Amino acid sequence: MNACTPPRAIDLELREANVMLGSAGFAPHYSGAALDSLELQPVRRAVELLLQQQEPYGTVLFDRCWNVRRLNRGAERLFATFLDSNSLEPRLTSNLIRAALHPAALRPSIVNWNDLAVLLLERLTREHALPPGDRERAELLAEVRDYPGVAQLDSDPSGAGAPFATVHLRRGSDEVRLFTLLTTLGTPLDTTAQELTLETYFPADHASEAWLRR
């Protein structure tokens, strides 16, 4: 491997590729521009367009550690209904993993919390294993594993035979079932751009469709 041959062949994340190049004495190959920078303006415009087009369905933009970077009005309404954000620390409401797994956040509103928590932990564990030197991911994984009830999770989700996983939310008279679609940049050459994910929450049945449109 030399400075002109970045280590894409072994399917590294761009951030980890930069670390390996630095360890070998080379300069980082991939930039890491801020989301609000001029370099990422086309990405930012595409994100804003998608956020608007998905209304009334909630859509959230998050980074590699599940920190919320942008969200549309549909997502704001969804979280306002099922999450009492005024009484919570911002670190819980601004991170999707913490919001879903912490007992004081969305967890009381998630009917199928065990199934969802198992799937989220599996995904977070896989993502942490890709670049094992990622300290922020490691700290997030260790934190949520210490939440009450997480260590006792049943590792066999009851909906394993379904075509897709759903999240079943209920709070008072409000109830909705959702599934998600994820959107990422197709050919990223910047670490920030690669680590951005758009998650859209679509209705899983007609009643949920009607609820979202109301």
N, C-alpha and C positions, 0 to 999 in steps of 0.2 A: 504494500500500500504506500502511495506517495501523496504529496499535497494536491495533485491533480486528479486523484482517484479516491473520491469520498467513499466510505464503507457502506454503500447501499446494498451490496450483494448479500450481506448477512442480515438484512431487514432490521437495521437499527433505527430507532427514532432519531430525528435530526439532532435533538439536544444531546443524546448519548453519543452520536457520531462526532459532534464537536468535542466532547470530553475525550474520546479516544484519540482524535487528531492532536489535541493538546498534550495528551500523555506521550504521544510519539514525537513531540517537538514541533508540530505544525500549527499554523494559525487556524482558528475555527473556520470551517468552510461555509457554514450556514449562518445567516443573520438572525437576529431576534428582535425585530422592530416592535415598538409599542403598538397596541391596537389603535390608538388615536393618532399614529404617525402618518405622514404623507405617503410613505411606502405602502402602507396597508389600506389606503383610501379605497381602492377598488373592492377589496374584501369587505370593508366596512359598509360600503354602499350595497353590496349584495346581501349582507346580513340584514340591514335595515329593510330592504325590499322584501326579503323572506318573512321577517317579523310582521310586516304590515299585511302581506298576502295571506298569512295563515289565520288572521282574525276570522271568526271569534275563537278559534282554537288557540290554546296557550302554547307559546314557543319561548324557549330559554336558550341563550347562548352561554356556554360555560367552558372553562379551560381544563387543562389536564388534571387538576386537582378538584374539579367539580365546583369551582367558584363561579358564581353567576356574574357574567359580564354585561349582558343585556337581556331584557325580556319585554314582551309585548303586553298590550292591555289585557288580552285574554289570559295570560299567565298571572298578571296582577290580580285579576278578578278571582281566578281559581285559588290562588294562595290566600287571598283575603277571606275567602269563604271557609276554607278548611284549615287555616293556620292562624293562630292568634299572635301575629307578629309584633304587636305593640308590647307584649309582656316578655319577649324573648331577646336574648343577646343577638346583635347583628351577625356574629360569627355562625349562628345556627340558621338564620334565615337567608344568609347570602351564600350558602353552600348546599348543594342538592343532596349529597350523601348525609351530611349532618341533619338536614331538615327531615329526611326520610327515616333515619334510624334513631335519632335522639328521642327519649320518652316525653320530653316537654314540647316537642315540635309537631310534625305531622303525624307521628306514630299513633296517637289516639284516634285520628280520623281515618286511618288505613285499616279497612276491614280485614284484608288478606295480608297483614303486615309480615307474618312469618314467611310466606312465599316470596314476597317482594324483597325482604331483607336478605334472604338466602341468595337470590339472584344478584342483588347489588353487591354483596360481599364477594361473590365469585368473580364478578366483573372487576371490582377494585383490586382483588388479589392478582388476577391475570395482568392487569395494567401495571401493577407494582413490580411484577416479575420480569417485565420486558426490559426496563432499565433499572436493575437492582440498586444502583447508586443514587436513585432519586429520593433524597431525604424528605421532601415535602409529602410525597405519596406514602412513604413509609410511616411518617408521623400520623397522617390521616388514617391509615389503616389501623395502626395501633390504638389510636384514640377511639374509633368507632367499635373496635372489638371489645373495649372495656365498658361500653354502654350496658346498662342493666338489660338482661334478657338475651343479649346477642350471643354469648357463649353457649347458651342452652338451645339455640335454634335447631329445629328439625331440618336436616340437610336435604330432605326429599320433598320438594314443593308439590302440593296436592294438584296443581295445575300443570304438571310436567307433560301430560299428553295433549294439551291444547295447542292450537296452531301458533299462538303467540301469548305472551304473558300480559296480564292486565293489572292495573292498580284500581282497587275498589275503594272509593272515598265516601265517607258518610259523616255528617255532622249536623245534628238536629234534623230538620226536615229536608236538608239538601243531600243528594246522593248521586254519584256519577261513577261510571266505569270507563277507564281510558286505556289505550295502548299507545306506544310511542314509536316515532320514526326519527332516526338520527341522520343528520346531514353533516358531512365534512368536506374540506377542500380536496379536490381530486388530485392535484399535483403540487403539493406544497414544497417550497424551497426556502422557507423561513420557519424557525422553530415556533414562533407565536402562531402563525397561520396553521401549522400542522396540528397544534394542540387545541384548536377551537372546534367545538361541536355544537350544532343546533339540535335541540330536542323538541319535537312537536307532540302535543298530547291530543290524540284523536279519539272521538267517542267510539266505544266498543259495542254499543247497542242504540236502538232508536230513542229510548228514554234519555240516555246521556246526550244524544244529539240535540233533543229538544231542550234539555236543561242548559246546554252550552249556548244555544241560540237565543234563549230567553235572557 
